[in-house]
Structures are given as C-alpha cells and as structure tokens.
Amino acid sequence: MDFDFLKNNESFKNISPEKINFLMQFAAQNKSGNAKEMSNLILGAMNNAKKEGIQFTPNETDLIIEILKQNMSPEEQRKADQLLNLMRNLKRN
C-alpha cells in the first residue's frame, strides 16, 4: 500500500490527522487483494473506530474503500463491491 497516497491525496486534505493516522494503521493491515479479507478488515476497523470515537462520513468511507481496492484484480473488486453492498443493506435494516 502506498502510504504517501493517503497523506498527499487531495481528497484527504479535509480529514483530521486523527483519522489519517487511523487509516494508515488500517491500510497497513490490508496485505492481500482479497475481497473477503478486506470486508473482514473493514468490519473490524469500523468497530475499532467506534471504540475510539472516530466516525467517517459516507464520502470518506467510499474513498477509503476505493483505495483498498487498488490492490485487487477486477474480479476481486467486483466481489468487494458485492460484499460492501450487502454490508450496507444489512446496516440499513
């Protein structure tokens, strides 16, 4: 994972340093390009963020997911999108 991308990306300019640090720690965990593993990491990270009082906006969350998908094959990206849509639907209910 290219950590400089997190620090220097224009999309992250308005995100607090606390959130950036959390994201960098999270990104370090994403070693594979596997959609199932990514979804498990996201769930764990959401729980950890909640415990630390960190909340991400829907736009911030979408940006994070796109960054995580950069290491995936197109097939794994499709699987990740399907899993994320399922997670979002479950969260709404």
FENMO-V657993 format. One record per backbone hydrogen bond with DSSP energy under -1.0 kcal/mol. CO is the residue of the C=O (numbers start at 1). NH is the residue of the N-H. If there is no record, write none. Layout:
co,nh
CO,NH
CO,NH
This chain:
co,nh
1,3
3,7
4,8
5,9
9,12
10,13
12,15
16,20
17,21
18,22
19,23
20,24
21,25
22,26
23,27
24,28
26,29
29,31
34,38
35,39
36,40
37,41
38,42
39,43
40,44
41,45
42,46
43,47
44,48
45,49
46,50
47,51
48,52
49,54
50,53
57,61
58,62
59,63
60,64
61,65
62,66
63,67
64,68
65,69
67,70
69,72
73,77
74,78
75,79
76,80
77,81
78,82
79,83
80,84
81,85
82,86
83,87
84,88
85,89
86,90
87,91
88,92
89,93
